[in-house]
Amino acid sequence: MDTLITLMPVLMFLALASLLFSGFPVAFVLGGVALGSGFLGLAADVFSFIEFFNIISRIWGGVCENLILVAVPMFIFMGTMLERSGVANDLLHCLQVLLRRVPGGLAMSVTIMGTIMAATTGIIGASVVMMTLLALPVMLERQYHPSLATGTISASGTLGILIPPSIMLVIMADLLSISVGTLFVAAVFPGLVLASLYIVYLFFRTRLNPTLAPPLPASEGPESQAELLRMVLRSFIPPIFLIFLVLGSIFAGFATPTEAAGVGALGSIILAVFNRRLSRAVLKDVVGRTGLTCAMIFGIFIGATAFSYVFRSLGGDDLIHAFVEHMGLGSWGILFLMMGMVFLLGFFFDWVEITLIVLPLFAPIMETLDFGTHVAAGLVIPWVAVLIAVNLQTSFLTPPFGFALFYLKGVAPPSVKIQMVYRGIIPFVALQLVGLGFVIGFPEIALWLPGVLLD
């Protein structure tokens, strides 16, 4: 009986893993496992009835009253409005024209667009679906190889999980009790490194094998420099300026992430008005989709809060600490163990579940890590948080449950088979792991900019 009580946290995880594959909503699975485990703990006399009320107070204080999380719905609104108002469509067309003479220019345009859209929203599903609808038909029409086209769109669409203002970074900062602004600044260069790796890979691969990505015809786009300039001023400059307002105000210390999210939401409305595409129907659709997305995310918040409380109350933290100490790993061993766990979990779970369930368990361990002169003691947690964020980007691409792959397949033409999509993402997953290695080996990639701004 004592052994069973000790292993109750492990049984919670096994029950969670099993029920997540049932297709039942994740929020309800998390909450249901938490309540069921609580009642089992009550029967075993290791959980008291009053602790069920503590779950409610945790949810209220950690989710409902958390001012940092106010930024989440506004960032979602901003990204959805940019998609529905046609700003993203105009941006992609502009980039195609500007890069029409470069090998693989259309694929690079998609990557650059994914980078820009990542800096305006952190909604991966919306980004992947939007770029699939806008770019995939054009790429297939231009005789791009389907695997190259789908891999480029999937990988570029997932940059929003890392490049600020990322919803995931807001959540991670809250869970680790560190500054959202610091984490935003630390993630900028790692995100740009990944985007750069994609572009370099596309350039050399399409240069070595031009049949994969035939160039656009020279007749594509405006016929005069004046028309080209007008297109750039109308389609490229406005979203870049919005990014500058949102991120610049955070980095310069003029606004908190929550305030900057409000600026971004208002800016997206202004851009829609500027493009003459703001209507009652568009606004209603954007608000409805924002509400549904927020309901899903905050529902998982509530379920994860209940799960983590019951898990800790049943001794889950002590069990993990004992396991890590028993393995006798040093700081580097623990780091690679954490990275391996996050990477493997990414094959089966979404970043929301991994972040809200695993990160609170990692947080006490992260505080004990010491990497000597490689990373200053006060910067270990932001650095490891960025490593986890880079690692989590692979969770959208790795089969069998790579969510970006299903987002793309759901709106792709029937001629695009899932096997093509799987083949297309393999090089990009490898590039993400290369980028992760760069940030591990050269922590200044993540820590140099925070150090400059904080000094």
KOLBA-362707 format. One record per residue (C-alpha): y, z, x; residue in three letters. Coordinates in steps of 0.5 Angstrom, whole numbers. Example, Ala and Ser with C-alpha at 12.3 -4.5 7.8 and 13.67 -1.06 7.14 Angstrom:
<sites>
<site c2="-9" c3="16" c1="25" type="Ala"/>
<site c2="-2" c3="14" c1="27" type="Ser"/>
</sites>
This chain:
<sites>
<site c2="0" c3="0" c1="0" type="Met"/>
<site c2="5" c3="2" c1="6" type="Asp"/>
<site c2="3" c3="-5" c1="9" type="Thr"/>
<site c2="5" c3="-9" c1="2" type="Leu"/>
<site c2="11" c3="-5" c1="2" type="Ile"/>
<site c2="13" c3="-7" c1="9" type="Thr"/>
<site c2="12" c3="-14" c1="7" type="Leu"/>
<site c2="16" c3="-14" c1="1" type="Met"/>
<site c2="22" c3="-18" c1="4" type="Pro"/>
<site c2="17" c3="-23" c1="7" type="Val"/>
<site c2="14" c3="-24" c1="0" type="Leu"/>
<site c2="21" c3="-25" c1="-3" type="Met"/>
<site c2="22" c3="-31" c1="2" type="Phe"/>
<site c2="15" c3="-34" c1="0" type="Leu"/>
<site c2="16" c3="-33" c1="-7" type="Ala"/>
<site c2="23" c3="-37" c1="-6" type="Leu"/>
<site c2="20" c3="-42" c1="-2" type="Ala"/>
<site c2="15" c3="-44" c1="-7" type="Ser"/>
<site c2="19" c3="-44" c1="-13" type="Leu"/>
<site c2="25" c3="-48" c1="-10" type="Leu"/>
<site c2="20" c3="-54" c1="-10" type="Phe"/>
<site c2="19" c3="-53" c1="-18" type="Ser"/>
<site c2="25" c3="-56" c1="-19" type="Gly"/>
<site c2="28" c3="-50" c1="-23" type="Phe"/>
<site c2="36" c3="-49" c1="-22" type="Pro"/>
<site c2="37" c3="-46" c1="-15" type="Val"/>
<site c2="42" c3="-41" c1="-17" type="Ala"/>
<site c2="36" c3="-38" c1="-23" type="Phe"/>
<site c2="31" c3="-38" c1="-17" type="Val"/>
<site c2="35" c3="-34" c1="-13" type="Leu"/>
<site c2="37" c3="-29" c1="-18" type="Gly"/>
<site c2="30" c3="-29" c1="-21" type="Gly"/>
<site c2="27" c3="-28" c1="-15" type="Val"/>
<site c2="32" c3="-22" c1="-13" type="Ala"/>
<site c2="31" c3="-19" c1="-20" type="Leu"/>
<site c2="23" c3="-19" c1="-20" type="Gly"/>
<site c2="23" c3="-16" c1="-13" type="Ser"/>
<site c2="28" c3="-11" c1="-15" type="Gly"/>
<site c2="23" c3="-9" c1="-21" type="Phe"/>
<site c2="17" c3="-9" c1="-16" type="Leu"/>
<site c2="21" c3="-5" c1="-11" type="Gly"/>
<site c2="22" c3="0" c1="-17" type="Leu"/>
<site c2="15" c3="0" c1="-19" type="Ala"/>
<site c2="13" c3="2" c1="-11" type="Ala"/>
<site c2="19" c3="7" c1="-11" type="Asp"/>
<site c2="23" c3="3" c1="-6" type="Val"/>
<site c2="28" c3="1" c1="-10" type="Phe"/>
<site c2="32" c3="5" c1="-15" type="Ser"/>
<site c2="35" c3="3" c1="-22" type="Phe"/>
<site c2="42" c3="4" c1="-20" type="Ile"/>
<site c2="42" c3="-1" c1="-15" type="Glu"/>
<site c2="42" c3="-6" c1="-20" type="Phe"/>
<site c2="49" c3="-4" c1="-22" type="Phe"/>
<site c2="51" c3="-5" c1="-15" type="Asn"/>
<site c2="49" c3="-12" c1="-15" type="Ile"/>
<site c2="54" c3="-13" c1="-20" type="Ile"/>
<site c2="59" c3="-10" c1="-16" type="Ser"/>
<site c2="57" c3="-14" c1="-10" type="Arg"/>
<site c2="58" c3="-21" c1="-14" type="Ile"/>
<site c2="65" c3="-18" c1="-17" type="Trp"/>
<site c2="67" c3="-16" c1="-10" type="Gly"/>
<site c2="64" c3="-22" c1="-6" type="Gly"/>
<site c2="65" c3="-28" c1="-10" type="Val"/>
<site c2="70" c3="-27" c1="-16" type="Cys"/>
<site c2="75" c3="-23" c1="-13" type="Glu"/>
<site c2="75" c3="-27" c1="-6" type="Asn"/>
<site c2="81" c3="-30" c1="-5" type="Leu"/>
<site c2="78" c3="-35" c1="0" type="Ile"/>
<site c2="73" c3="-38" c1="-4" type="Leu"/>
<site c2="79" c3="-40" c1="-9" type="Val"/>
<site c2="80" c3="-46" c1="-4" type="Ala"/>
<site c2="73" c3="-49" c1="-6" type="Val"/>
<site c2="75" c3="-52" c1="-13" type="Pro"/>
<site c2="82" c3="-55" c1="-10" type="Met"/>
<site c2="78" c3="-58" c1="-4" type="Phe"/>
<site c2="73" c3="-61" c1="-9" type="Ile"/>
<site c2="79" c3="-63" c1="-14" type="Phe"/>
<site c2="82" c3="-67" c1="-8" type="Met"/>
<site c2="76" c3="-71" c1="-6" type="Gly"/>
<site c2="74" c3="-73" c1="-13" type="Thr"/>
<site c2="81" c3="-75" c1="-15" type="Met"/>
<site c2="81" c3="-79" c1="-8" type="Leu"/>
<site c2="75" c3="-82" c1="-10" type="Glu"/>
<site c2="77" c3="-84" c1="-17" type="Arg"/>
<site c2="84" c3="-86" c1="-16" type="Ser"/>
<site c2="82" c3="-92" c1="-11" type="Gly"/>
<site c2="85" c3="-89" c1="-5" type="Val"/>
<site c2="78" c3="-89" c1="-1" type="Ala"/>
<site c2="77" c3="-97" c1="-4" type="Asn"/>
<site c2="83" c3="-99" c1="-1" type="Asp"/>
<site c2="82" c3="-95" c1="6" type="Leu"/>
<site c2="75" c3="-98" c1="7" type="Leu"/>
<site c2="78" c3="-105" c1="6" type="His"/>
<site c2="84" c3="-104" c1="10" type="Cys"/>
<site c2="79" c3="-102" c1="16" type="Leu"/>
<site c2="75" c3="-108" c1="15" type="Gln"/>
<site c2="81" c3="-112" c1="16" type="Val"/>
<site c2="83" c3="-108" c1="22" type="Leu"/>
<site c2="76" c3="-109" c1="26" type="Leu"/>
<site c2="74" c3="-115" c1="23" type="Arg"/>
<site c2="73" c3="-118" c1="30" type="Arg"/>
<site c2="69" c3="-112" c1="33" type="Val"/>
<site c2="62" c3="-113" c1="34" type="Pro"/>
<site c2="59" c3="-109" c1="28" type="Gly"/>
<site c2="66" c3="-108" c1="25" type="Gly"/>
<site c2="64" c3="-107" c1="18" type="Leu"/>
<site c2="59" c3="-101" c1="20" type="Ala"/>
<site c2="65" c3="-98" c1="25" type="Met"/>
<site c2="70" c3="-98" c1="19" type="Ser"/>
<site c2="65" c3="-94" c1="14" type="Val"/>
<site c2="64" c3="-89" c1="20" type="Thr"/>
<site c2="72" c3="-89" c1="21" type="Ile"/>
<site c2="72" c3="-88" c1="13" type="Met"/>
<site c2="67" c3="-83" c1="13" type="Gly"/>
<site c2="71" c3="-79" c1="18" type="Thr"/>
<site c2="78" c3="-80" c1="15" type="Ile"/>
<site c2="74" c3="-78" c1="8" type="Met"/>
<site c2="71" c3="-72" c1="11" type="Ala"/>
<site c2="78" c3="-69" c1="13" type="Ala"/>
<site c2="80" c3="-69" c1="6" type="Thr"/>
<site c2="74" c3="-67" c1="2" type="Thr"/>
<site c2="67" c3="-63" c1="4" type="Gly"/>
<site c2="63" c3="-66" c1="-2" type="Ile"/>
<site c2="57" c3="-70" c1="1" type="Ile"/>
<site c2="54" c3="-72" c1="-5" type="Gly"/>
<site c2="61" c3="-75" c1="-7" type="Ala"/>
<site c2="62" c3="-78" c1="0" type="Ser"/>
<site c2="55" c3="-82" c1="0" type="Val"/>
<site c2="55" c3="-84" c1="-7" type="Val"/>
<site c2="62" c3="-87" c1="-6" type="Met"/>
<site c2="61" c3="-90" c1="0" type="Met"/>
<site c2="55" c3="-93" c1="-2" type="Thr"/>
<site c2="58" c3="-96" c1="-8" type="Leu"/>
<site c2="64" c3="-99" c1="-4" type="Leu"/>
<site c2="61" c3="-101" c1="2" type="Ala"/>
<site c2="53" c3="-102" c1="2" type="Leu"/>
<site c2="54" c3="-109" c1="-3" type="Pro"/>
<site c2="59" c3="-112" c1="2" type="Val"/>
<site c2="55" c3="-110" c1="8" type="Met"/>
<site c2="48" c3="-113" c1="5" type="Leu"/>
<site c2="53" c3="-119" c1="3" type="Glu"/>
<site c2="55" c3="-120" c1="10" type="Arg"/>
<site c2="47" c3="-120" c1="12" type="Gln"/>
<site c2="47" c3="-113" c1="15" type="Tyr"/>
<site c2="40" c3="-110" c1="17" type="His"/>
<site c2="39" c3="-106" c1="11" type="Pro"/>
<site c2="37" c3="-100" c1="15" type="Ser"/>
<site c2="43" c3="-100" c1="20" type="Leu"/>
<site c2="47" c3="-101" c1="13" type="Ala"/>
<site c2="44" c3="-95" c1="10" type="Thr"/>
<site c2="43" c3="-91" c1="16" type="Gly"/>
<site c2="51" c3="-92" c1="18" type="Thr"/>
<site c2="53" c3="-90" c1="11" type="Ile"/>
<site c2="48" c3="-84" c1="10" type="Ser"/>
<site c2="51" c3="-81" c1="17" type="Ala"/>
<site c2="58" c3="-82" c1="16" type="Ser"/>
<site c2="58" c3="-79" c1="9" type="Gly"/>
<site c2="55" c3="-73" c1="12" type="Thr"/>
<site c2="61" c3="-72" c1="17" type="Leu"/>
<site c2="64" c3="-68" c1="11" type="Gly"/>
<site c2="60" c3="-62" c1="12" type="Ile"/>
<site c2="63" c3="-61" c1="19" type="Leu"/>
<site c2="70" c3="-64" c1="20" type="Ile"/>
<site c2="75" c3="-59" c1="16" type="Pro"/>
<site c2="77" c3="-58" c1="11" type="Pro"/>
<site c2="69" c3="-57" c1="10" type="Ser"/>
<site c2="67" c3="-53" c1="4" type="Ile"/>
<site c2="61" c3="-50" c1="8" type="Met"/>
<site c2="66" c3="-48" c1="14" type="Leu"/>
<site c2="70" c3="-44" c1="8" type="Val"/>
<site c2="63" c3="-40" c1="6" type="Ile"/>
<site c2="61" c3="-39" c1="13" type="Met"/>
<site c2="67" c3="-36" c1="15" type="Ala"/>
<site c2="67" c3="-31" c1="9" type="Asp"/>
<site c2="60" c3="-29" c1="11" type="Leu"/>
<site c2="61" c3="-28" c1="18" type="Leu"/>
<site c2="68" c3="-24" c1="17" type="Ser"/>
<site c2="72" c3="-29" c1="21" type="Ile"/>
<site c2="78" c3="-33" c1="20" type="Ser"/>
<site c2="77" c3="-39" c1="16" type="Val"/>
<site c2="83" c3="-43" c1="21" type="Gly"/>
<site c2="79" c3="-41" c1="27" type="Thr"/>
<site c2="73" c3="-44" c1="25" type="Leu"/>
<site c2="77" c3="-50" c1="22" type="Phe"/>
<site c2="80" c3="-51" c1="29" type="Val"/>
<site c2="73" c3="-50" c1="33" type="Ala"/>
<site c2="70" c3="-55" c1="28" type="Ala"/>
<site c2="75" c3="-61" c1="30" type="Val"/>
<site c2="72" c3="-63" c1="36" type="Phe"/>
<site c2="65" c3="-63" c1="35" type="Pro"/>
<site c2="66" c3="-67" c1="29" type="Gly"/>
<site c2="70" c3="-72" c1="32" type="Leu"/>
<site c2="64" c3="-72" c1="38" type="Val"/>
<site c2="59" c3="-74" c1="33" type="Leu"/>
<site c2="63" c3="-79" c1="30" type="Ala"/>
<site c2="65" c3="-82" c1="37" type="Ser"/>
<site c2="57" c3="-82" c1="38" type="Leu"/>
<site c2="56" c3="-86" c1="32" type="Tyr"/>
<site c2="61" c3="-91" c1="34" type="Ile"/>
<site c2="59" c3="-92" c1="41" type="Val"/>
<site c2="52" c3="-93" c1="38" type="Tyr"/>
<site c2="54" c3="-98" c1="33" type="Leu"/>
<site c2="58" c3="-102" c1="38" type="Phe"/>
<site c2="53" c3="-103" c1="43" type="Phe"/>
<site c2="47" c3="-104" c1="38" type="Arg"/>
<site c2="50" c3="-109" c1="35" type="Thr"/>
<site c2="53" c3="-112" c1="41" type="Arg"/>
<site c2="46" c3="-113" c1="44" type="Leu"/>
<site c2="43" c3="-115" c1="37" type="Asn"/>
<site c2="49" c3="-119" c1="33" type="Pro"/>
<site c2="44" c3="-121" c1="28" type="Thr"/>
<site c2="44" c3="-114" c1="26" type="Leu"/>
<site c2="51" c3="-114" c1="24" type="Ala"/>
<site c2="54" c3="-121" c1="23" type="Pro"/>
<site c2="62" c3="-121" c1="24" type="Pro"/>
<site c2="67" c3="-122" c1="18" type="Leu"/>
<site c2="70" c3="-129" c1="18" type="Pro"/>
<site c2="77" c3="-129" c1="21" type="Ala"/>
<site c2="80" c3="-131" c1="14" type="Ser"/>
<site c2="78" c3="-124" c1="11" type="Glu"/>
<site c2="84" c3="-120" c1="10" type="Gly"/>
<site c2="92" c3="-122" c1="10" type="Pro"/>
<site c2="94" c3="-128" c1="12" type="Glu"/>
<site c2="101" c3="-126" c1="16" type="Ser"/>
<site c2="103" c3="-120" c1="20" type="Gln"/>
<site c2="108" c3="-118" c1="14" type="Ala"/>
<site c2="102" c3="-117" c1="9" type="Glu"/>
<site c2="98" c3="-114" c1="14" type="Leu"/>
<site c2="103" c3="-109" c1="15" type="Leu"/>
<site c2="104" c3="-108" c1="8" type="Arg"/>
<site c2="97" c3="-106" c1="7" type="Met"/>
<site c2="97" c3="-101" c1="13" type="Val"/>
<site c2="103" c3="-98" c1="10" type="Leu"/>
<site c2="100" c3="-98" c1="3" type="Arg"/>
<site c2="92" c3="-96" c1="4" type="Ser"/>
<site c2="92" c3="-93" c1="11" type="Phe"/>
<site c2="98" c3="-89" c1="12" type="Ile"/>
<site c2="98" c3="-85" c1="6" type="Pro"/>
<site c2="91" c3="-81" c1="6" type="Pro"/>
<site c2="92" c3="-80" c1="14" type="Ile"/>
<site c2="99" c3="-77" c1="12" type="Phe"/>
<site c2="95" c3="-72" c1="7" type="Leu"/>
<site c2="90" c3="-70" c1="12" type="Ile"/>
<site c2="96" c3="-68" c1="17" type="Phe"/>
<site c2="99" c3="-64" c1="11" type="Leu"/>
<site c2="93" c3="-60" c1="9" type="Val"/>
<site c2="90" c3="-59" c1="16" type="Leu"/>
<site c2="97" c3="-59" c1="20" type="Gly"/>
<site c2="99" c3="-53" c1="16" type="Ser"/>
<site c2="93" c3="-49" c1="17" type="Ile"/>
<site c2="93" c3="-51" c1="25" type="Phe"/>
<site c2="100" c3="-49" c1="25" type="Ala"/>
<site c2="100" c3="-43" c1="21" type="Gly"/>
<site c2="104" c3="-45" c1="16" type="Phe"/>
<site c2="99" c3="-44" c1="10" type="Ala"/>
<site c2="93" c3="-41" c1="9" type="Thr"/>
<site c2="87" c3="-45" c1="8" type="Pro"/>
<site c2="87" c3="-43" c1="0" type="Thr"/>
<site c2="95" c3="-45" c1="0" type="Glu"/>
<site c2="93" c3="-52" c1="4" type="Ala"/>
<site c2="88" c3="-53" c1="-1" type="Ala"/>
<site c2="93" c3="-53" c1="-7" type="Gly"/>
<site c2="97" c3="-58" c1="-3" type="Val"/>
<site c2="91" c3="-63" c1="-2" type="Gly"/>
<site c2="90" c3="-62" c1="-9" type="Ala"/>
<site c2="97" c3="-64" c1="-11" type="Leu"/>
<site c2="97" c3="-69" c1="-6" type="Gly"/>
<site c2="91" c3="-73" c1="-8" type="Ser"/>
<site c2="95" c3="-73" c1="-15" type="Ile"/>
<site c2="101" c3="-76" c1="-12" type="Ile"/>
<site c2="97" c3="-81" c1="-9" type="Leu"/>
<site c2="94" c3="-83" c1="-15" type="Ala"/>
<site c2="101" c3="-84" c1="-18" type="Val"/>
<site c2="103" c3="-88" c1="-12" type="Phe"/>
<site c2="97" c3="-93" c1="-13" type="Asn"/>
<site c2="98" c3="-93" c1="-21" type="Arg"/>
<site c2="91" c3="-91" c1="-22" type="Arg"/>
<site c2="93" c3="-84" c1="-25" type="Leu"/>
<site c2="91" c3="-84" c1="-33" type="Ser"/>
<site c2="89" c3="-79" c1="-38" type="Arg"/>
<site c2="82" c3="-81" c1="-37" type="Ala"/>
<site c2="82" c3="-81" c1="-30" type="Val"/>
<site c2="84" c3="-74" c1="-30" type="Leu"/>
<site c2="79" c3="-71" c1="-35" type="Lys"/>
<site c2="74" c3="-74" c1="-31" type="Asp"/>
<site c2="76" c3="-71" c1="-25" type="Val"/>
<site c2="77" c3="-64" c1="-28" type="Val"/>
<site c2="70" c3="-65" c1="-31" type="Gly"/>
<site c2="66" c3="-67" c1="-25" type="Arg"/>
<site c2="70" c3="-61" c1="-21" type="Thr"/>
<site c2="68" c3="-56" c1="-26" type="Gly"/>
<site c2="61" c3="-58" c1="-26" type="Leu"/>
<site c2="61" c3="-58" c1="-18" type="Thr"/>
<site c2="64" c3="-51" c1="-18" type="Cys"/>
<site c2="59" c3="-48" c1="-23" type="Ala"/>
<site c2="53" c3="-51" c1="-19" type="Met"/>
<site c2="56" c3="-48" c1="-12" type="Ile"/>
<site c2="59" c3="-41" c1="-15" type="Phe"/>
<site c2="52" c3="-40" c1="-19" type="Gly"/>
<site c2="48" c3="-41" c1="-12" type="Ile"/>
<site c2="53" c3="-36" c1="-10" type="Phe"/>
<site c2="52" c3="-31" c1="-15" type="Ile"/>
<site c2="44" c3="-32" c1="-14" type="Gly"/>
<site c2="45" c3="-31" c1="-7" type="Ala"/>
<site c2="49" c3="-25" c1="-7" type="Thr"/>
<site c2="43" c3="-22" c1="-11" type="Ala"/>
<site c2="38" c3="-24" c1="-7" type="Phe"/>
<site c2="41" c3="-22" c1="0" type="Ser"/>
<site c2="42" c3="-15" c1="-3" type="Tyr"/>
<site c2="35" c3="-14" c1="-6" type="Val"/>
<site c2="32" c3="-17" c1="1" type="Phe"/>
<site c2="37" c3="-12" c1="5" type="Arg"/>
<site c2="35" c3="-6" c1="0" type="Ser"/>
<site c2="28" c3="-7" c1="1" type="Leu"/>
<site c2="28" c3="-7" c1="9" type="Gly"/>
<site c2="29" c3="-14" c1="10" type="Gly"/>
<site c2="34" c3="-13" c1="16" type="Asp"/>
<site c2="30" c3="-8" c1="19" type="Asp"/>
<site c2="24" c3="-13" c1="19" type="Leu"/>
<site c2="28" c3="-19" c1="22" type="Ile"/>
<site c2="31" c3="-14" c1="28" type="His"/>
<site c2="24" c3="-11" c1="29" type="Ala"/>
<site c2="21" c3="-18" c1="30" type="Phe"/>
<site c2="26" c3="-21" c1="34" type="Val"/>
<site c2="26" c3="-15" c1="39" type="Glu"/>
<site c2="18" c3="-15" c1="39" type="His"/>
<site c2="19" c3="-23" c1="42" type="Met"/>
<site c2="23" c3="-20" c1="47" type="Gly"/>
<site c2="27" c3="-26" c1="47" type="Leu"/>
<site c2="34" c3="-26" c1="51" type="Gly"/>
<site c2="41" c3="-29" c1="48" type="Ser"/>
<site c2="39" c3="-36" c1="50" type="Trp"/>
<site c2="32" c3="-35" c1="47" type="Gly"/>
<site c2="35" c3="-32" c1="41" type="Ile"/>
<site c2="40" c3="-38" c1="40" type="Leu"/>
<site c2="35" c3="-43" c1="41" type="Phe"/>
<site c2="30" c3="-40" c1="36" type="Leu"/>
<site c2="36" c3="-40" c1="31" type="Met"/>
<site c2="37" c3="-47" c1="32" type="Met"/>
<site c2="30" c3="-49" c1="31" type="Gly"/>
<site c2="29" c3="-45" c1="25" type="Met"/>
<site c2="36" c3="-48" c1="22" type="Val"/>
<site c2="33" c3="-55" c1="24" type="Phe"/>
<site c2="26" c3="-54" c1="21" type="Leu"/>
<site c2="29" c3="-51" c1="14" type="Leu"/>
<site c2="34" c3="-57" c1="14" type="Gly"/>
<site c2="27" c3="-61" c1="12" type="Phe"/>
<site c2="26" c3="-58" c1="6" type="Phe"/>
<site c2="33" c3="-54" c1="3" type="Phe"/>
<site c2="40" c3="-56" c1="2" type="Asp"/>
<site c2="46" c3="-53" c1="7" type="Trp"/>
<site c2="48" c3="-48" c1="1" type="Val"/>
<site c2="41" c3="-45" c1="1" type="Glu"/>
<site c2="41" c3="-44" c1="8" type="Ile"/>
<site c2="48" c3="-42" c1="9" type="Thr"/>
<site c2="48" c3="-37" c1="4" type="Leu"/>
<site c2="41" c3="-34" c1="5" type="Ile"/>
<site c2="40" c3="-35" c1="12" type="Val"/>
<site c2="47" c3="-34" c1="15" type="Leu"/>
<site c2="47" c3="-26" c1="13" type="Pro"/>
<site c2="41" c3="-25" c1="16" type="Leu"/>
<site c2="43" c3="-28" c1="23" type="Phe"/>
<site c2="50" c3="-25" c1="23" type="Ala"/>
<site c2="48" c3="-18" c1="26" type="Pro"/>
<site c2="44" c3="-21" c1="31" type="Ile"/>
<site c2="50" c3="-26" c1="33" type="Met"/>
<site c2="54" c3="-20" c1="34" type="Glu"/>
<site c2="49" c3="-18" c1="40" type="Thr"/>
<site c2="48" c3="-24" c1="44" type="Leu"/>
<site c2="51" c3="-24" c1="51" type="Asp"/>
<site c2="52" c3="-31" c1="54" type="Phe"/>
<site c2="56" c3="-28" c1="60" type="Gly"/>
<site c2="61" c3="-33" c1="63" type="Thr"/>
<site c2="58" c3="-39" c1="59" type="His"/>
<site c2="62" c3="-36" c1="53" type="Val"/>
<site c2="67" c3="-31" c1="52" type="Ala"/>
<site c2="64" c3="-25" c1="48" type="Ala"/>
<site c2="70" c3="-25" c1="43" type="Gly"/>
<site c2="68" c3="-33" c1="42" type="Leu"/>
<site c2="61" c3="-32" c1="41" type="Val"/>
<site c2="60" c3="-32" c1="33" type="Ile"/>
<site c2="65" c3="-38" c1="32" type="Pro"/>
<site c2="61" c3="-42" c1="37" type="Trp"/>
<site c2="55" c3="-40" c1="34" type="Val"/>
<site c2="57" c3="-42" c1="27" type="Ala"/>
<site c2="60" c3="-49" c1="30" type="Val"/>
<site c2="53" c3="-50" c1="33" type="Leu"/>
<site c2="50" c3="-48" c1="26" type="Ile"/>
<site c2="54" c3="-53" c1="22" type="Ala"/>
<site c2="53" c3="-58" c1="27" type="Val"/>
<site c2="45" c3="-57" c1="26" type="Asn"/>
<site c2="46" c3="-56" c1="18" type="Leu"/>
<site c2="49" c3="-63" c1="18" type="Gln"/>
<site c2="42" c3="-66" c1="20" type="Thr"/>
<site c2="39" c3="-62" c1="13" type="Ser"/>
<site c2="42" c3="-68" c1="9" type="Phe"/>
<site c2="38" c3="-74" c1="13" type="Leu"/>
<site c2="32" c3="-71" c1="15" type="Thr"/>
<site c2="26" c3="-73" c1="10" type="Pro"/>
<site c2="23" c3="-71" c1="6" type="Pro"/>
<site c2="29" c3="-68" c1="2" type="Phe"/>
<site c2="35" c3="-71" c1="6" type="Gly"/>
<site c2="39" c3="-70" c1="0" type="Phe"/>
<site c2="44" c3="-76" c1="3" type="Ala"/>
<site c2="38" c3="-80" c1="3" type="Leu"/>
<site c2="37" c3="-79" c1="-5" type="Phe"/>
<site c2="44" c3="-80" c1="-6" type="Tyr"/>
<site c2="44" c3="-87" c1="-3" type="Leu"/>
<site c2="38" c3="-89" c1="-6" type="Lys"/>
<site c2="40" c3="-87" c1="-13" type="Gly"/>
<site c2="46" c3="-92" c1="-13" type="Val"/>
<site c2="43" c3="-97" c1="-8" type="Ala"/>
<site c2="41" c3="-104" c1="-10" type="Pro"/>
<site c2="33" c3="-104" c1="-12" type="Pro"/>
<site c2="32" c3="-109" c1="-6" type="Ser"/>
<site c2="34" c3="-103" c1="-1" type="Val"/>
<site c2="27" c3="-99" c1="-1" type="Lys"/>
<site c2="27" c3="-92" c1="1" type="Ile"/>
<site c2="23" c3="-93" c1="7" type="Gln"/>
<site c2="29" c3="-97" c1="10" type="Met"/>
<site c2="33" c3="-91" c1="9" type="Val"/>
<site c2="28" c3="-87" c1="13" type="Tyr"/>
<site c2="28" c3="-92" c1="18" type="Arg"/>
<site c2="36" c3="-92" c1="18" type="Gly"/>
<site c2="37" c3="-85" c1="19" type="Ile"/>
<site c2="32" c3="-84" c1="25" type="Ile"/>
<site c2="38" c3="-86" c1="31" type="Pro"/>
<site c2="43" c3="-82" c1="27" type="Phe"/>
<site c2="39" c3="-76" c1="27" type="Val"/>
<site c2="38" c3="-76" c1="34" type="Ala"/>
<site c2="45" c3="-77" c1="36" type="Leu"/>
<site c2="47" c3="-71" c1="32" type="Gln"/>
<site c2="42" c3="-67" c1="36" type="Leu"/>
<site c2="45" c3="-70" c1="42" type="Val"/>
<site c2="52" c3="-68" c1="39" type="Gly"/>
<site c2="49" c3="-61" c1="38" type="Leu"/>
<site c2="47" c3="-61" c1="46" type="Gly"/>
<site c2="54" c3="-63" c1="48" type="Phe"/>
<site c2="57" c3="-57" c1="44" type="Val"/>
<site c2="51" c3="-52" c1="47" type="Ile"/>
<site c2="52" c3="-55" c1="54" type="Gly"/>
<site c2="60" c3="-55" c1="54" type="Phe"/>
<site c2="62" c3="-50" c1="49" type="Pro"/>
<site c2="69" c3="-52" c1="51" type="Glu"/>
<site c2="68" c3="-58" c1="46" type="Ile"/>
<site c2="69" c3="-52" c1="40" type="Ala"/>
<site c2="73" c3="-47" c1="44" type="Leu"/>
<site c2="78" c3="-50" c1="47" type="Trp"/>
<site c2="83" c3="-52" c1="41" type="Leu"/>
<site c2="82" c3="-45" c1="38" type="Pro"/>
<site c2="84" c3="-42" c1="45" type="Gly"/>
<site c2="90" c3="-46" c1="46" type="Val"/>
<site c2="93" c3="-45" c1="39" type="Leu"/>
<site c2="91" c3="-38" c1="39" type="Leu"/>
<site c2="95" c3="-37" c1="45" type="Asp"/>
</sites>
